[in-house]
Amino acid sequence: MHYTDILDVDKKNVQKARKYSLSIMDEEMSVEEVIRALHEKNISVEPEEYFYALQVISENTDNEETLINAFPGMFKAFEAHLKPEPPRKFSKDHPLRLYRQENEAMYDYFDDGVHMLRYEFDQAAWIRYAKEAQVYKTHLARKQNQLYPRLGDKGITGPLRILWSYDDDVKNALTEFEKAALDGNEKAIQSAFYTVYDVTAFLMRIEEKLLYPAAFKLLTLNEFIKMEVGDDEIGYAFIEPPAHSQKERQMMRGLEILMLHHDGSDLSGDTILNLSTGRMSLRQLNLMLGHLPFDLTFIDENDLVRFYNSRADRLFPRSAGVIGRDVKNCHPRESLAKVEALIEDLRTGQRAYADFWYPRGEEMILVRYIAVRDSSDVFRGILEMAMDLAPFQKIEGVHRLADEYGQRKKAGE
């Protein structure tokens, strides 16, 4: 269903929110002037009404960049005029409750950092602290792979582009914080800490006051239950994984796999598949793909995500929630134009493949995008492969199978 059919909003409130937000975006009024106007006219809106207004603004603007840049001022103006979410009874493993618990844990984490600033500088302690902070990226990955795609299914795009932009601000700040800690300059570490604090606190306020209340109204209980499977696959930040009922988990996972991976067809794990160069059972094929030492993702000719290999040590988190969704909705605005250009080059044959590599902590990430074509040279999609090259960069000399097992044989092993 479309968001316009789901959200029961007061259209007058939506119009007011749109009017004053546009006045900030178009620089017709300052943030302070809008705050005074909202106060004098006693205007307040529901979180979902403001979410609705943001989507309408996005649909009618030619420059989404302007909207994203203006959003901090817009949110500052309306933050105190968003009606508080009424008390709700969430189950202990409801995704929205877990998101909130992670944010509470992040606030506690920041309190620890503020206390550290009062004591004698200890680089080793700051390195440990900054490394621990990186786990919050899991919170962001779960949102982007689980919550955002389901909201996208309802026609919500503009607010998600805004949120993804600030997700990236947080990820970048966390990365720079760890770099500063490793470099060891005290003032740079303090500055990086306060940057992380500011951008993360801003994002969490958006989540708490706007995203989560709107998501509650837009998604059904069944959709939240389905999210639990993918949430477990990606992981959690600062909190213990919820103790789900194993029977419930197995049932939901079975249904998810059946519907998403097999389009509802009746295939068991023992079904034999005739491949181009062999025959394997479906179970064997899934096991083989899951044990490959690299990430695989396949996007079809319509730019829809059709497959990813599920393995324990994926470099880039994935969940079943991305299957069947447009790959363009899986990237932040900063990289979207580049992604579209790469897809076009691969689609038209300008490139057969493209390699990109960069360091990430102790890893050296290689990502290769390969144009997939059939025997008639018709474009059928793109295969994305990602792996960590760091272990291979350390290889020296020669180590043959015959060398190792020959020595074992001589030693009588």
C-alpha positions, 0 to 999 in steps of 0.5 A: 500500500502507498503511504497516502492510503496508510497514513490518516493525517490532517491535510491542513497540518501537512500543508502548514508543515510543508508551507513553513518548511519550504519557507526555510528551504527557499530562504523566505524565512529564517529558522527563528522566524518560523519558530516564532510563527509556530509558537504564536499560531500554536501549531503542532503536528504529528510525527507522521504528518511531518514525515508526509510533508517531507515526502510531498516536498521531496516529490515536488522539488527539482533539487533534493540536495537543497532539501537535505541541506535545509533539513537541520534548520527545518527540524530545529524549527519543528522539533518542539512542535512535533506531538510526542508519541503516545505510550505504546506497548512494544514486545521485548524484541520489537525492532523499534524497541531495539533501535531505541535501546541501542540509542540509549546505550549510545547516550551512555557511551557518550557519558563515558567519553565525557568523563574520560575528558576530565581525566589525564589523557590516555591514548590507549584508553581512547583507542579502545573507546573509539574502536568500541564506538564503531559498533554503532555502525551496525545500528545504521546498517540494520536501518538501511537494510531493514527499515528503509526498504520497507518504508520505501515500499510505501512510496517513502523516498525523500525522508529516507534520502535525508536520513541516509545522508545523516547516517553517512555523517555519523559513519564518517565521524566514527571513522575519523574518530578512530583515526584520530585516536590511533594518531594520538593527538589529544586535541584532535581526539577531543575534537573528533569525539565532539563531532561524533557526539554532535552528529549522532545526537542529532540523528538520534533525535530525528529517529526518536521524534520522527522516524520511529513514530512514523514507521510505527504508523506505516508498517504492520505488525507482520512486517515488523515480525519479518524484520526480526529475521534480517535484524538477527543476521546483521546484528546489534549495537551495544545491546544483547541480541534478543532471545527470540523463540526458536520455533517462531524464528525457524518458521519466519525464516522458512517463510522468508526464504520460500517467498523471497528466494523461490518466488513461492515455488515448491523447492526442497533442499533435496531438489536437484538443479541442472547447472551448466556444468554439473548437477547439485542439490539446492542444499549443496548449492546454498552451502557452497555459496555460503562458504565462499570467502567473499561477498556476492550480490546479484542485481538483475537487468531491471536493477533489482537485487535478486541474491546475496550469499549469506555467510558469517563474515560478510564485509557488507551486511545484507538481509532478506529485506533487500531482495526484490528492491531497486539497487538505487534505494540501497545507496546514499545520495552522495554515491547514487549518481556514481552508481547509476553511471557505473550501471549504465557503463556495464549495461551498455558494454562500455566496461566489462567489469570495474574494480575499486579498492580501499582500506577499512581498518585492518582490511583492504577491501576489493569490490569488483562489479561484473556485467553479466551477459547471456550467450547472445550478449544480452545484458542480464545484470550485474554481479558484485564481488567483495573481498578482503585482500589484506590476508593475501597481501601478507603472502611471501615465498612458496607454500604448496600442498605437496610441501605441507602434506609431504612433511606430515607424511614423513613425520608419520602424521 
